Amino acid sequence: MASLRLAWQASKPTTPLRVAQTSEAATMADPRVDIIRRTLYPANVRSRESPTGTWRSNVGRRLQRAIPSVQAHETIERAWLLHQRHIRRGRQAELERKFKCMKEAMDYLYELDPKLHAEANRVEDPRVRTPQEVQLLKTLKGQEKKAIESRIRGLFPRELRIPTETPSRDGWRHEWDPLIAPL
C-alpha cells in the first residue's frame, strides 16, 4: 500500500493546478519573482509611498513647496486654461479661413463653369459600377481587373507617378499602357 502511495505521488504533476496551490518555498527559489510582484502590485500600506500605486503621502508637501499659496496655484491654472483657449481659438480661426477660401474657390468655379461646379459637388457612391465598367470588368483579367476593382473614384489615381527631374534608373517602360477606366 505504501509503495502504491509513493508511486502515485511520483506520478503527480509538479506544477500546481491553481495559484492557491503554490507554496512559499516555490516562489522563494527565485527572488526576482517576488521583486517583480512587489513592484507591480504594491501593498496599499499608508506608512510608505508606492512608486506605482495611487497613494502618495508627500504630494501635498511637495505641492506646497513648489507652489506656496493657493492663489498662486489658481493663477497658474487660469493661465494654463487661457493658453489652451488661445490655441483652440487659433485653430478655429485657421479652419474658418480655410473654409472661406474653399467657398470662394467653389463660387469662382460656379461663375466660370456651372457644369464643372456640379460635377465637383456630385455625391457618388464608390461601390456602384456603371454598365460600361461591368462590361469592361468581364473582359479583363489579373492585375488589370484588380486595378479597376481597387480604385476608388474621386481619389488620385495610383498608377500616376510623381513628376521628377531625372528619369528612373530602369529607364522608360515602353510596353506599359495606362488603364483607361470608363467614367
MORA-V991254 format. One record per residue. N is the residue number from 1. OMEGA is omega in whole degrees, 0 to 359 (none if undefined). NEAR is the number of other C-alpha atoms within 8 Angstrom. Layout:
# MORA-V991254
{{N;OMEGA;NEAR} {N;OMEGA;NEAR}}
This chain:
# MORA-V991254
{{1;179;4} {2;180;5} {3;177;6} {4;179;7} {5;179;8} {6;179;8} {7;180;8} {8;179;8} {9;178;7} {10;181;6} {11;179;6} {12;177;6} {13;182;5} {14;179;4} {15;182;4} {16;180;8} {17;181;5} {18;178;6} {19;181;6} {20;181;4} {21;179;7} {22;180;9} {23;178;6} {24;181;6} {25;180;6} {26;181;8} {27;180;11} {28;180;8} {29;180;6} {30;183;8} {31;180;8} {32;179;6} {33;180;8} {34;179;10} {35;179;8} {36;180;8} {37;180;9} {38;179;9} {39;183;8} {40;183;7} {41;182;7} {42;177;10} {43;179;6} {44;178;7} {45;185;6} {46;180;7} {47;179;4} {48;180;7} {49;178;11} {50;183;11} {51;181;4} {52;181;7} {53;183;10} {54;184;5} {55;175;8} {56;187;9} {57;188;8} {58;180;7} {59;180;7} {60;179;7} {61;180;7} {62;176;8} {63;180;9} {64;179;9} {65;182;7} {66;180;6} {67;191;9} {68;184;8} {69;178;7} {70;180;7} {71;178;6} {72;179;9} {73;180;9} {74;177;8} {75;178;8} {76;178;8} {77;180;8} {78;178;8} {79;179;8} {80;178;8} {81;176;8} {82;178;8} {83;179;8} {84;178;8} {85;178;8} {86;178;8} {87;180;8} {88;179;8} {89;177;8} {90;178;8} {91;179;8} {92;179;8} {93;179;8} {94;177;8} {95;178;8} {96;178;8} {97;180;8} {98;180;8} {99;179;8} {100;178;8} {101;179;8} {102;179;8} {103;178;8} {104;179;8} {105;179;8} {106;176;9} {107;178;8} {108;178;8} {109;178;11} {110;178;11} {111;183;7} {112;182;6} {113;181;8} {114;179;9} {115;177;7} {116;178;9} {117;179;11} {118;179;8} {119;180;7} {120;182;6} {121;180;6} {122;177;6} {123;187;4} {124;176;4} {125;184;5} {126;181;7} {127;183;4} {128;179;5} {129;176;7} {130;178;6} {131;178;6} {132;180;7} {133;179;10} {134;179;9} {135;180;8} {136;180;8} {137;178;10} {138;183;6} {139;184;6} {140;178;8} {141;171;8} {142;186;6} {143;180;6} {144;178;9} {145;179;10} {146;180;9} {147;180;8} {148;181;9} {149;184;6} {150;181;6} {151;176;8} {152;182;6} {153;180;5} {154;178;4} {155;180;5} {156;182;4} {157;182;6} {158;186;6} {159;175;5} {160;183;5} {161;178;5} {162;178;4} {163;179;4} {164;180;5} {165;181;4} {166;178;4} {167;180;7} {168;181;6} {169;182;4} {170;182;4} {171;183;6} {172;176;6} {173;185;5} {174;184;4} {175;183;4} {176;175;5} {177;178;4} {178;180;5} {179;182;5} {180;178;4} {181;179;6} {182;180;5} {183;none;2}}
